[in-house]
Amino acid sequence: MPSTSYDLVVIGAGPGGYVGAIRASQLGMNVACIERDKPGGVCLNIGCIPSKALIHQAELFRAADGLADMGVAVDTRKFSYESVFKKSRQASDTLSKGVAFLLKKNKIKLIKASASVSKPGELKLDNGDTLAAKNILVATGSSPRAIPGFEFDGKQVLSSDHALMLTKLPKSMLILGGGAIGAEFAHIMNAFGVEVHLVEMLDHILPLEDTEIVKVLQRSFSKRGITLYEGTKASSLKKTKAECTVELETKDGNKQSVSAEQVLVVVGRAPNTKDIGLEKIGVEIERGFVKAGDYYQTAANGVFAVGDIVASPMLAHVASKEAEIAVEFMAGHTPAHTRLDPNAVPGAVYCEPQVASFGYSEEKAKEAGITCETATFPYRGAGKSVAVGKSEGMVKIVYDPEVKEILGAHIVGADATELIHEILLAKSAELLPEDIATMVHAHPTMSESIMEAMRAVEGWAIHI
């Protein structure tokens, strides 16, 4: 017989799990949350938070050169990357403890264990306990995806987990994978003086982003000395004690060898759906991902799945929102949303310059047969961007030329990851470009570039 019974048991205390647990408690449910590691999951402990702490410090380090313009000399000879690492861990530890506090505050039982579903409504823990649950929410996240021939060893061939735990920097690093994680690590390593080679198999880095936007980042990275290899795959790896040599091959068949002290492999993440017992109870899994319905319910009664283990964007904020939808449905409420529309989800890349977007890119709209036009506004046209020395960037709006509906927005430049939300809110509220174009924006602000881009849609941008 199960030792304890709950309205909801959540497996995983990451952004999906702990948010779902708290929301369920708010709705009057008796909740337990099972986590085998620290509360906060990958995001808080070995993902979003520590990486952003590193990025912040990388930007401070880069900014030291700008002090020379004011006659200030900065002595960096005592620079210690171990101190940078420790600051990132402090941020993670603080927030992980914060999550544990929030769970306790909301009367949620946090259990340190690994769990598997023995049958619908029952879970077995590796500590020998058995729990009964009216509902089960699986939010077990994902792990770095390895590729054959480039298996992680934690010393010379690294995953993103390994890279975040470095206390000493290599002299050189070759990064396989030019997506968001690869671009962010390229930014961090380059800022701290590491020789960086960034390899992307598809046509350009950040392959999910608008091509015109990516060109700005490509130019910036190249100016900084980051070597880009696009439309290029890694075919083999040879290791010595001193370095790794990777054989690269372009789509045209051209080959070259590149050597670096370490290789960082960031070619995606794999869902953590093994050894949970899901398939045994009738949960359908395809290519490692759980099949889930409009409210993230699975084929097994009372079992729900959210976050990286379902086929949706692998983003922390997506996991959190999916969990809210799932538990509101469990509690008998009508959630404000059903399954999230990927086109309504903001994406953010925290390199420098930052990249942020949602909805259709110009290329994706045309591929889908959607008639669209675009309007752009350069950052250099906004007074504040020039005043603070952040004039590299642009705002791009993709819209329906007939009804002026916003189809997508793309920003590259300072504060892009913050600015994107004004446009997404307008889109969600079914506002039109003219609504933003005619709204008074404070001057000088970076957000004036949003206003001007919308005026460009209407054909009357002032500062361009």
C-alpha positions, 0 to 999 in steps of 0.5 A: 500500500502507498505510504502517502497519498496526494492530489498531485505528485510532480516529478522534477523541480525545474521550471516546469515542475516547481511552477506546476507544484506551486500553481497546484497548491494555490488551487487547493491541491495537496502536492508533493514534488520529487527531485533527485538533485537540487530544486530549480532543475537544469535552468537554475543549476546548470543552465539559464541562470549560471550562464547568464551570470557568466555572460554578465561578468563577461560583459563587465570584463569587456567593458573595461576597455571602454574605461580607457576612453576616460583615461582610466587604466585597468590592470587585468593581470590578476584576473581569475576565472575561478572567481567568475565561476564562483559568482555564477555558482552563488547566483545558482545556489541563491535561486535554488534555495529560493525555490526550496523556500517557495515550495515550503511556503506553499506547503509542498512536500519536497522529496529528494529521490528518483521516481518511476511510475509503477501504474497510473496513480502510483509512484515508486521512489528509489528510497523504497517509498511508494506514493499514491497520486490522483494526478502525476505531472512529469517534468523531468527536463532534458540532457545534453545530446551527444554525437557519435565520435564526440562523446563527452569526457568532461576534460577535453570534450565538454557538454554545456554542463561541463563548460558551466563548471569550468574553473580554468579557461582553455587557450582555445575552444572549438564549439560544435553547434551554432544555436543559442547555447553555442552562440552564448558560449562563444560570446563568453569565451571570446570575452575572456580571451579564449580563441573561439571556433564556432561550427554550425552544420546548417547555413548560418549560426542561429539557424532558427532566426531570421537571416537578416538579423543573424547577419548583424551577429555574424559581423559582430562575432567576426570583428571580435575574432570568433572564427565561424564555420557555417554549412560545415559538419565535424566528421572526426576527432583526434585527441592528444594530451595537449589538444583536440583536432577536429576534421571539418567538411563543408557542403561542397566537400572541402575539408580542413582540420582545426585544433583546440584545447577543448571541444564543446558539443552543444548540438541540442538536448535529449528529453529525459523520458527513460527509466520513468516507467511511462511506456509501461502505463500506456504513455505514448513516446515518439523519438523520445518525446511524450505525446500530450494533448491540449492540456498536456494530458497523456494517454495514461489517465491522470498522467501529464507531461510538460517541458522538454519532454514534450514536442515544444520549444525547449525553453524554461518559460515554455515549461512553466507555462505548460505546467500552469495550463496542465494543473489548472486543467487538473483542478477543474478550471478552464485554463486561459490557454490550451497547448501553447502556440510556438509562434507566440513564444519569445526566443532569446539569445543572450550573446552580444549583441542580443537576439530575440524573436517570436513568430514567423521569420521572413523566410519561414513565412514565405516557405509557408505560403504566407504573403508578407512584407517587412519593415526595419529600423536600425538601432543607430536611429534611436538616440539612446543607443548612440548615447550609450555606445550600443548602436549595433542592431536593428528591429525587423517586423514581419507583417501582413501587407493587407490587414497589417497584422503582425506575423513576427518580430526580430531584434538584434542589439542591446536589450533585445531580450527585454524589448521583444515583449512590447511587440509580443504583447501587442500581437497577443492583444491583437493590436496593429502596428499603428497602435505602437507607432502612435503610442508615446514612448519616453525619450531617450529609450531603446524602445523608441526603435520599436516605435520607429519600426512600427512607423516604418510599417506604416510608411512614416518612420521619422528618424531614418 
